[in-house]
C-alpha cells in the first residue's frame, strides 16, 4: 500500500483567546484541537464523510476499513492517497475486487456524514447498525497490576489532549501493562479505528494485550474492538447495556470505570486475576 500526497498535521492549532482568571483577562494564544471533514472514497466511490482530527490518517484509513467490515484483511487495501482540499481532506482508497466494499451496492450504504461523536451515522439498515462480531480468541490472563500500570501510563501518553483538553485516546498495552501504542482523535470511534490500523501496521497480535479507551464503552466501541480480535477492553467511563451484551456474546472481557485503584468487570472476568471466577450471568 502506498501513501501519497500526505500532509502532516499536529492535531491541534494555535488560536488567540482572552483568558479570564478572577475577573482579570490576558490575551494569549491557546492550543485548539483540529476537526476537519474526511471524505472516505473506495475505488472512486464516496462512502462517508467523517469528522476527525487530521492525524495518523494512514492508520485511520486501514482501521476504519477493517472495523466497518469494508475489507476483510489489510492486504485488500491496495493503495491510499491523502489529498488536502479546500473543504477538508480526501482519503481515496483502492481496494481489491473481492473486498466487501467493492461488491455491488455496498459503497452506497452510508448516505450521511459521520460526526465526530457518532460511530454509525448514515447507516441505513438495522443489520448494519448492530453488527454481531465474531467471537474473539482465548487471550491472556492479566494481573491487576498490569491494568493499573497501563492506566497510569495512559495519563502521560496523550500529547494532543494535554495541549487541548479536547480529544479522546485509544491505547494498546502488552501483557505486563506497558503502553505500546496510543492514538488520539476528537472522536472516540476515530481514535479506536486509528489504533486498530496502527496495530495492524505494527503486526501486533490482539491476543497478547489489552485495549484502553478514554471514553464510555458504547456498543460500537465493543464491536470495533471485537472485530479486531481484542479480548480485553477497559474504558475510563461506563459501558452501555447493549455493549455488555455484545461483549458477553463475543467473549470480550469488558471493564468500565477503569481508574487508579478501582474498576468494574462486566463480562468474562476470568481474564483478570482480581476478578471473581464465577461468570457473570
FENKA-V52190 format. One record per helix or strand of 2 or more residues. SS is the DSSP state (H for helix, E for strand). FROM is the first residue (numbers start at 1). TO is the last residue. If there is no record, write none. Layout:
ss->{SS | SS}
from->{FROM | FROM}
to->{TO | TO}
//
This chain:
ss->{E | E | E | E | E | H | H | E | E | H | H | H | H | H | E | E | H | H | E | H | E | H | E | E | H}
from->{3 | 12 | 24 | 36 | 45 | 57 | 74 | 77 | 89 | 100 | 106 | 126 | 144 | 159 | 168 | 179 | 188 | 206 | 209 | 219 | 232 | 241 | 253 | 262 | 269}
to->{4 | 21 | 33 | 42 | 52 | 67 | 76 | 84 | 95 | 102 | 108 | 129 | 154 | 164 | 174 | 185 | 202 | 208 | 213 | 227 | 235 | 250 | 259 | 267 | 271}
//
